[in-house]
Amino acid sequence: MSRKSLWIGMIIGMCVCSTASLVFASIGGDQSTKPAGIEVTVQAGDTLWKIAKRYNEQAHMSTQELMYYIQQENQLSSAIIHPGDVLIVPLES
């Protein structure tokens, strides 16, 4: 293999790596597209349903949809919450 072929191969390899880096960076997505959230401290008598119902119009979602998003955003394994818990309620801007 000649020196010229080696240089051309290296240049092509760097172009491929650069393109792959750009593609993988764009796959990660833009984190700023996530809905904005507010922090809500759970009060005595609150349920996930009540909190979702309180904010569903601001979030432009049904109560059930917002319950799902609250659970996902806060990584809750169930709908059980306790007074003093601080939840992120995702709201659309």
N, CA, C and O atoms as CSV, one atom per row, in Angstrom:
chain,resi,resn,atom,element,x,y,z
A,1,MET,N,N,0.856,-1.165,0.000
A,1,MET,CA,C,0.000,0.000,0.000
A,1,MET,C,C,0.906,1.233,0.000
A,1,MET,O,O,1.857,1.326,0.777
A,2,SER,N,N,0.595,2.155,-0.871
A,2,SER,CA,C,1.420,3.353,-0.977
A,2,SER,C,C,1.062,4.352,0.112
A,2,SER,O,O,0.011,4.269,0.748
A,3,ARG,N,N,1.951,5.275,0.298
A,3,ARG,CA,C,1.737,6.320,1.300
A,3,ARG,C,C,0.505,7.162,0.943
A,3,ARG,O,O,-0.251,7.555,1.831
A,4,LYS,N,N,0.302,7.436,-0.336
A,4,LYS,CA,C,-0.853,8.225,-0.794
A,4,LYS,C,C,-2.156,7.497,-0.452
A,4,LYS,O,O,-3.113,8.120,0.007
A,5,SER,N,N,-2.194,6.182,-0.676
A,5,SER,CA,C,-3.391,5.390,-0.359
A,5,SER,C,C,-3.669,5.402,1.139
A,5,SER,O,O,-4.822,5.471,1.567
A,6,LEU,N,N,-2.616,5.336,1.919
A,6,LEU,CA,C,-2.767,5.366,3.372
A,6,LEU,C,C,-3.384,6.688,3.830
A,6,LEU,O,O,-4.289,6.691,4.664
A,7,TRP,N,N,-2.897,7.818,3.287
A,7,TRP,CA,C,-3.436,9.135,3.633
A,7,TRP,C,C,-4.893,9.264,3.214
A,7,TRP,O,O,-5.715,9.775,3.974
A,8,ILE,N,N,-5.212,8.811,2.026
A,8,ILE,CA,C,-6.606,8.875,1.551
A,8,ILE,C,C,-7.496,8.039,2.460
A,8,ILE,O,O,-8.597,8.469,2.804
A,9,GLY,N,N,-7.045,6.861,2.853
A,9,GLY,CA,C,-7.810,6.007,3.766
A,9,GLY,C,C,-8.030,6.667,5.113
A,9,GLY,O,O,-9.116,6.583,5.687
A,10,MET,N,N,-6.991,7.326,5.615
A,10,MET,CA,C,-7.121,8.015,6.901
A,10,MET,C,C,-8.114,9.166,6.810
A,10,MET,O,O,-8.925,9.362,7.714
A,11,ILE,N,N,-8.052,9.922,5.730
A,11,ILE,CA,C,-8.968,11.050,5.557
A,11,ILE,C,C,-10.405,10.555,5.453
A,11,ILE,O,O,-11.307,11.115,6.077
A,12,ILE,N,N,-10.615,9.511,4.669
A,12,ILE,CA,C,-11.965,8.947,4.548
A,12,ILE,C,C,-12.438,8.424,5.906
A,12,ILE,O,O,-13.596,8.625,6.273
A,13,GLY,N,N,-11.563,7.760,6.649
A,13,GLY,CA,C,-11.926,7.250,7.974
A,13,GLY,C,C,-12.316,8.362,8.933
A,13,GLY,O,O,-13.274,8.227,9.694
A,14,MET,N,N,-11.566,9.471,8.894
A,14,MET,CA,C,-11.910,10.605,9.767
A,14,MET,C,C,-13.243,11.214,9.366
A,14,MET,O,O,-14.019,11.622,10.231
A,15,CYS,N,N,-13.523,11.283,8.068
A,15,CYS,CA,C,-14.817,11.814,7.617
A,15,CYS,C,C,-15.959,10.928,8.091
A,15,CYS,O,O,-16.994,11.423,8.537
A,16,VAL,N,N,-15.767,9.623,7.994
A,16,VAL,CA,C,-16.798,8.684,8.440
A,16,VAL,C,C,-17.025,8.833,9.951
A,16,VAL,O,O,-18.167,8.873,10.408
A,17,CYS,N,N,-15.942,8.914,10.713
A,17,CYS,CA,C,-16.078,9.072,12.171
A,17,CYS,C,C,-16.763,10.385,12.537
A,17,CYS,O,O,-17.600,10.416,13.439
A,18,SER,N,N,-16.417,11.460,11.851
A,18,SER,CA,C,-17.039,12.759,12.122
A,18,SER,C,C,-18.526,12.724,11.811
A,18,SER,O,O,-19.340,13.234,12.581
A,19,THR,N,N,-18.877,12.124,10.684
A,19,THR,CA,C,-20.292,12.022,10.306
A,19,THR,C,C,-21.041,11.174,11.320
A,19,THR,O,O,-22.151,11.523,11.723
A,20,ALA,N,N,-20.446,10.065,11.735
A,20,ALA,CA,C,-21.099,9.201,12.723
A,20,ALA,C,C,-21.312,9.944,14.039
A,20,ALA,O,O,-22.354,9.787,14.674
A,21,SER,N,N,-20.339,10.746,14.452
A,21,SER,CA,C,-20.480,11.521,15.688
A,21,SER,C,C,-21.650,12.491,15.598
A,21,SER,O,O,-22.426,12.628,16.544
A,22,LEU,N,N,-21.772,13.158,14.467
A,22,LEU,CA,C,-22.885,14.095,14.289
A,22,LEU,C,C,-24.226,13.377,14.302
A,22,LEU,O,O,-25.190,13.866,14.891
A,23,VAL,N,N,-24.290,12.223,13.656
A,23,VAL,CA,C,-25.540,11.463,13.616
A,23,VAL,C,C,-25.926,11.010,15.020
A,23,VAL,O,O,-27.076,11.177,15.428
A,24,PHE,N,N,-24.978,10.436,15.765
A,24,PHE,CA,C,-25.293,9.952,17.108
A,24,PHE,C,C,-25.622,11.100,18.060
A,24,PHE,O,O,-26.438,10.927,18.965
A,25,ALA,N,N,-25.015,12.247,17.880
A,25,ALA,CA,C,-25.327,13.406,18.721
A,25,ALA,C,C,-26.746,13.879,18.459
A,25,ALA,O,O,-27.442,14.292,19.387
A,26,SER,N,N,-27.183,13.825,17.205
A,26,SER,CA,C,-28.535,14.285,16.887
A,26,SER,C,C,-29.592,13.287,17.335
A,26,SER,O,O,-30.732,13.674,17.590
A,27,ILE,N,N,-29.236,12.012,17.435
A,27,ILE,CA,C,-30.192,11.001,17.891
A,27,ILE,C,C,-30.565,11.242,19.346
A,27,ILE,O,O,-31.694,10.959,19.748
A,28,GLY,N,N,-29.636,11.758,20.139
A,28,GLY,CA,C,-29.892,12.013,21.553
A,28,GLY,C,C,-31.038,12.974,21.769
A,28,GLY,O,O,-31.647,12.961,22.839
A,29,GLY,N,N,-31.347,13.791,20.812
A,29,GLY,CA,C,-32.455,14.719,20.921
A,29,GLY,C,C,-32.098,15.951,21.710
A,29,GLY,O,O,-31.065,16.011,22.377
A,30,ASP,N,N,-32.953,16.912,21.624
A,30,ASP,CA,C,-32.771,18.175,22.320
A,30,ASP,C,C,-33.537,18.097,23.627
A,30,ASP,O,O,-34.764,18.003,23.621
A,31,GLN,N,N,-32.835,18.134,24.734
A,31,GLN,CA,C,-33.484,18.011,26.040
A,31,GLN,C,C,-34.414,19.167,26.344
A,31,GLN,O,O,-35.292,19.039,27.197
A,32,SER,N,N,-34.243,20.299,25.662
A,32,SER,CA,C,-35.104,21.453,25.935
A,32,SER,C,C,-36.506,21.255,25.386
A,32,SER,O,O,-37.386,22.071,25.660
A,33,THR,N,N,-36.747,20.180,24.608
A,33,THR,CA,C,-38.077,19.942,24.079
A,33,THR,C,C,-38.979,19.261,25.106
A,33,THR,O,O,-40.182,19.131,24.882
A,34,LYS,N,N,-38.408,18.827,26.224
A,34,LYS,CA,C,-39.218,18.240,27.271
A,34,LYS,C,C,-40.150,19.309,27.838
A,34,LYS,O,O,-39.784,20.480,27.932
A,35,PRO,N,N,-41.359,18.890,28.215
A,35,PRO,CA,C,-42.249,19.874,28.819
A,35,PRO,C,C,-41.633,20.469,30.079
A,35,PRO,O,O,-40.936,19.780,30.825
A,36,ALA,N,N,-41.891,21.741,30.308
A,36,ALA,CA,C,-41.427,22.382,31.532
A,36,ALA,C,C,-42.172,21.747,32.702
A,36,ALA,O,O,-43.268,21.215,32.524
A,37,GLY,N,N,-41.598,21.798,33.864
A,37,GLY,CA,C,-42.255,21.197,35.009
A,37,GLY,C,C,-42.285,22.138,36.191
A,37,GLY,O,O,-41.484,23.067,36.292
A,38,ILE,N,N,-43.223,21.879,37.084
A,38,ILE,CA,C,-43.278,22.623,38.335
A,38,ILE,C,C,-43.160,21.613,39.466
A,38,ILE,O,O,-43.558,20.457,39.324
A,39,GLU,N,N,-42.618,22.053,40.577
A,39,GLU,CA,C,-42.516,21.192,41.750
A,39,GLU,C,C,-43.769,21.354,42.595
A,39,GLU,O,O,-44.203,22.469,42.882
A,40,VAL,N,N,-44.336,20.235,42.984
A,40,VAL,CA,C,-45.529,20.229,43.821
A,40,VAL,C,C,-45.226,19.370,45.041
A,40,VAL,O,O,-44.812,18.219,44.909
A,41,THR,N,N,-45.434,19.931,46.228
A,41,THR,CA,C,-45.263,19.159,47.462
A,41,THR,C,C,-46.602,18.531,47.815
A,41,THR,O,O,-47.609,19.228,47.936
A,42,VAL,N,N,-46.612,17.224,47.977
A,42,VAL,CA,C,-47.836,16.482,48.288
A,42,VAL,C,C,-48.315,16.863,49.679
A,42,VAL,O,O,-47.555,16.832,50.646
A,43,GLN,N,N,-49.586,17.223,49.760
A,43,GLN,CA,C,-50.220,17.579,51.032
A,43,GLN,C,C,-51.061,16.404,51.527
A,43,GLN,O,O,-51.378,15.502,50.752
A,44,ALA,N,N,-51.422,16.408,52.803
A,44,ALA,CA,C,-52.283,15.366,53.350
A,44,ALA,C,C,-53.592,15.344,52.557
A,44,ALA,O,O,-54.190,16.392,52.317
A,45,GLY,N,N,-54.026,14.176,52.160
A,45,GLY,CA,C,-55.265,14.029,51.400
A,45,GLY,C,C,-55.061,14.075,49.889
A,45,GLY,O,O,-55.980,13.754,49.136
A,46,ASP,N,N,-53.874,14.469,49.434
A,46,ASP,CA,C,-53.607,14.483,47.994
A,46,ASP,C,C,-53.456,13.062,47.471
A,46,ASP,O,O,-52.940,12.177,48.153
A,47,THR,N,N,-53.910,12.875,46.266
A,47,THR,CA,C,-53.656,11.640,45.520
A,47,THR,C,C,-53.061,12.054,44.181
A,47,THR,O,O,-53.134,13.219,43.791
A,48,LEU,N,N,-52.483,11.109,43.498
A,48,LEU,CA,C,-51.936,11.412,42.181
A,48,LEU,C,C,-53.045,11.891,41.252
A,48,LEU,O,O,-52.834,12.782,40.430
A,49,TRP,N,N,-54.230,11.294,41.388
A,49,TRP,CA,C,-55.381,11.697,40.573
A,49,TRP,C,C,-55.749,13.158,40.853
A,49,TRP,O,O,-55.968,13.929,39.919
A,50,LYS,N,N,-55.819,13.542,42.136
A,50,LYS,CA,C,-56.182,14.924,42.481
A,50,LYS,C,C,-55.163,15.921,41.948
A,50,LYS,O,O,-55.535,16.985,41.454
A,51,ILE,N,N,-53.891,15.586,42.044
A,51,ILE,CA,C,-52.853,16.492,41.546
A,51,ILE,C,C,-52.952,16.611,40.032
A,51,ILE,O,O,-52.862,17.710,39.485
A,52,ALA,N,N,-53.140,15.473,39.351
A,52,ALA,CA,C,-53.269,15.502,37.890
A,52,ALA,C,C,-54.504,16.284,37.476
A,52,ALA,O,O,-54.469,17.022,36.492
A,53,LYS,N,N,-55.596,16.130,38.217
A,53,LYS,CA,C,-56.829,16.869,37.892
A,53,LYS,C,C,-56.638,18.367,38.101
A,53,LYS,O,O,-57.190,19.178,37.357
A,54,ARG,N,N,-55.850,18.735,39.122
A,54,ARG,CA,C,-55.594,20.135,39.427
A,54,ARG,C,C,-54.809,20.821,38.302
A,54,ARG,O,O,-55.007,22.010,38.054
A,55,TYR,N,N,-53.924,20.087,37.621
A,55,TYR,CA,C,-53.037,20.698,36.626
A,55,TYR,C,C,-53.302,20.249,35.188
A,55,TYR,O,O,-52.584,20.678,34.285
A,56,ASN,N,N,-54.299,19.409,34.945
A,56,ASN,CA,C,-54.470,18.850,33.602
A,56,ASN,C,C,-54.782,19.902,32.540
A,56,ASN,O,O,-54.365,19.746,31.392
A,57,GLU,N,N,-55.498,20.960,32.886
A,57,GLU,CA,C,-55.787,21.992,31.886
A,57,GLU,C,C,-54.525,22.760,31.520
A,57,GLU,O,O,-54.318,23.076,30.349
A,58,GLN,N,N,-53.680,23.067,32.497
A,58,GLN,CA,C,-52.411,23.743,32.217
A,58,GLN,C,C,-51.509,22.874,31.354
A,58,GLN,O,O,-50.752,23.385,30.529
A,59,ALA,N,N,-51.588,21.569,31.542
A,59,ALA,CA,C,-50.742,20.637,30.800
A,59,ALA,C,C,-51.337,20.278,29.438
A,59,ALA,O,O,-50.681,19.644,28.612
A,60,HIS,N,N,-52.590,20.692,29.216
A,60,HIS,CA,C,-53.300,20.370,27.964
A,60,HIS,C,C,-53.358,18.858,27.746
A,60,HIS,O,O,-53.109,18.365,26.646
A,61,MET,N,N,-53.692,18.132,28.818
A,61,MET,CA,C,-53.809,16.671,28.784
A,61,MET,C,C,-55.030,16.264,29.593
A,61,MET,O,O,-55.552,17.036,30.397
A,62,SER,N,N,-55.469,15.043,29.363
A,62,SER,CA,C,-56.517,14.507,30.221
A,62,SER,C,C,-55.888,14.186,31.579
A,62,SER,O,O,-54.665,14.128,31.708
A,63,THR,N,N,-56.725,13.983,32.572
A,63,THR,CA,C,-56.221,13.656,33.905
A,63,THR,C,C,-55.404,12.365,33.869
A,63,THR,O,O,-54.347,12.280,34.493
A,64,GLN,N,N,-55.897,11.354,33.135
A,64,GLN,CA,C,-55.175,10.082,33.061
A,64,GLN,C,C,-53.817,10.244,32.375
A,64,GLN,O,O,-52.825,9.661,32.813
A,65,GLU,N,N,-53.773,11.038,31.295
A,65,GLU,CA,C,-52.499,11.263,30.613
A,65,GLU,C,C,-51.500,11.940,31.543
A,65,GLU,O,O,-50.334,11.550,31.608
A,66,LEU,N,N,-51.968,12.960,32.264
A,66,LEU,CA,C,-51.071,13.679,33.160
A,66,LEU,C,C,-50.609,12.786,34.305
A,66,LEU,O,O,-49.455,12.872,34.723
A,67,MET,N,N,-51.489,11.934,34.817
A,67,MET,CA,C,-51.071,10.982,35.852
A,67,MET,C,C,-49.919,10.126,35.340
A,67,MET,O,O,-48.928,9.917,36.040
A,68,TYR,N,N,-50.059,9.633,34.109
A,68,TYR,CA,C,-49.011,8.811,33.509
A,68,TYR,C,C,-47.702,9.595,33.420
A,68,TYR,O,O,-46.645,9.085,33.790
A,69,TYR,N,N,-47.775,10.836,32.929
A,69,TYR,CA,C,-46.567,11.645,32.776
A,69,TYR,C,C,-45.930,11.991,34.120
A,69,TYR,O,O,-44.705,12.032,34.233
A,70,ILE,N,N,-46.757,12.240,35.142
A,70,ILE,CA,C,-46.208,12.513,36.473
A,70,ILE,C,C,-45.460,11.275,36.977
A,70,ILE,O,O,-44.359,11.380,37.517
A,71,GLN,N,N,-46.069,10.111,36.795
A,71,GLN,CA,C,-45.412,8.876,37.227
A,71,GLN,C,C,-44.094,8.672,36.482
A,71,GLN,O,O,-43.094,8.296,37.093
A,72,GLN,N,N,-44.080,8.914,35.181
A,72,GLN,CA,C,-42.864,8.741,34.387
A,72,GLN,C,C,-41.798,9.746,34.796
A,72,GLN,O,O,-40.642,9.376,35.002
A,73,GLU,N,N,-42.179,11.018,34.914
A,73,GLU,CA,C,-41.218,12.084,35.231
A,73,GLU,C,C,-40.570,11.863,36.595
A,73,GLU,O,O,-39.398,12.181,36.796
A,74,ASN,N,N,-41.346,11.316,37.529
A,74,ASN,CA,C,-40.850,11.124,38.895
A,74,ASN,C,C,-40.409,9.688,39.160
A,74,ASN,O,O,-40.064,9.343,40.290
A,75,GLN,N,N,-40.418,8.860,38.137
A,75,GLN,CA,C,-39.991,7.466,38.231
A,75,GLN,C,C,-40.704,6.735,39.362
A,75,GLN,O,O,-40.084,6.023,40.152
A,76,LEU,N,N,-42.021,6.925,39.425
A,76,LEU,CA,C,-42.833,6.260,40.443
A,76,LEU,C,C,-43.230,4.880,39.933
A,76,LEU,O,O,-43.652,4.742,38.785
A,77,SER,N,N,-43.101,3.867,40.767
A,77,SER,CA,C,-43.487,2.512,40.356
A,77,SER,C,C,-44.980,2.265,40.562
A,77,SER,O,O,-45.521,1.282,40.056
A,78,SER,N,N,-45.646,3.150,41.299
A,78,SER,CA,C,-47.092,3.046,41.497
A,78,SER,C,C,-47.652,4.454,41.684
A,78,SER,O,O,-46.911,5.437,41.680
A,79,ALA,N,N,-48.965,4.534,41.846
A,79,ALA,CA,C,-49.615,5.830,42.023
A,79,ALA,C,C,-49.667,6.249,43.489
A,79,ALA,O,O,-50.311,7.244,43.823
A,80,ILE,N,N,-49.004,5.512,44.356
A,80,ILE,CA,C,-49.023,5.819,45.788
A,80,ILE,C,C,-48.028,6.941,46.078
A,80,ILE,O,O,-46.844,6.843,45.754
A,81,ILE,N,N,-48.536,8.006,46.694
A,81,ILE,CA,C,-47.699,9.141,47.091
A,81,ILE,C,C,-47.977,9.461,48.557
A,81,ILE,O,O,-48.997,9.045,49.107
A,82,HIS,N,N,-47.075,10.195,49.180
A,82,HIS,CA,C,-47.194,10.479,50.615
A,82,HIS,C,C,-47.002,11.968,50.867
A,82,HIS,O,O,-46.274,12.634,50.131
A,83,PRO,N,N,-47.667,12.507,51.927
A,83,PRO,CA,C,-47.460,13.907,52.269
A,83,PRO,C,C,-45.971,14.213,52.444
A,83,PRO,O,O,-45.238,13.455,53.079
A,84,GLY,N,N,-45.545,15.331,51.871
A,84,GLY,CA,C,-44.142,15.713,51.944
A,84,GLY,C,C,-43.352,15.332,50.701
A,84,GLY,O,O,-42.287,15.894,50.447
A,85,ASP,N,N,-43.873,14.365,49.911
A,85,ASP,CA,C,-43.197,14.029,48.654
A,85,ASP,C,C,-43.190,15.259,47.761
A,85,ASP,O,O,-44.160,16.016,47.736
A,86,VAL,N,N,-42.117,15.459,47.039
A,86,VAL,CA,C,-42.038,16.548,46.075
A,86,VAL,C,C,-42.056,15.931,44.694
A,86,VAL,O,O,-41.186,15.136,44.340
A,87,LEU,N,N,-43.066,16.308,43.911
A,87,LEU,CA,C,-43.242,15.751,42.567
A,87,LEU,C,C,-43.013,16.825,41.519
A,87,LEU,O,O,-43.332,17.994,41.734
A,88,ILE,N,N,-42.464,16.426,40.397
A,88,ILE,CA,C,-42.364,17.293,39.242
A,88,ILE,C,C,-43.609,17.031,38.404
A,88,ILE,O,O,-43.863,15.895,38.002
A,89,VAL,N,N,-44.381,18.077,38.141
A,89,VAL,CA,C,-45.560,17.965,37.287
A,89,VAL,C,C,-45.196,18.587,35.948
A,89,VAL,O,O,-45.025,19.803,35.859
A,90,PRO,N,N,-45.073,17.763,34.896
A,90,PRO,CA,C,-44.680,18.312,33.597
A,90,PRO,C,C,-45.826,19.094,32.967
A,90,PRO,O,O,-46.940,18.589,32.823
A,91,LEU,N,N,-45.535,20.325,32.600
A,91,LEU,CA,C,-46.532,21.178,31.961
A,91,LEU,C,C,-45.996,21.629,30.617
A,91,LEU,O,O,-44.805,21.903,30.472
A,92,GLU,N,N,-46.887,21.705,29.631
A,92,GLU,CA,C,-46.481,22.222,28.322
A,92,GLU,C,C,-46.373,23.730,28.398
A,92,GLU,O,O,-47.129,24.384,29.117
A,93,SER,N,N,-45.427,24.277,27.651
A,93,SER,CA,C,-45.241,25.729,27.674
A,93,SER,C,C,-46.200,26.420,26.741
A,93,SER,O,O,-46.182,27.646,26.635
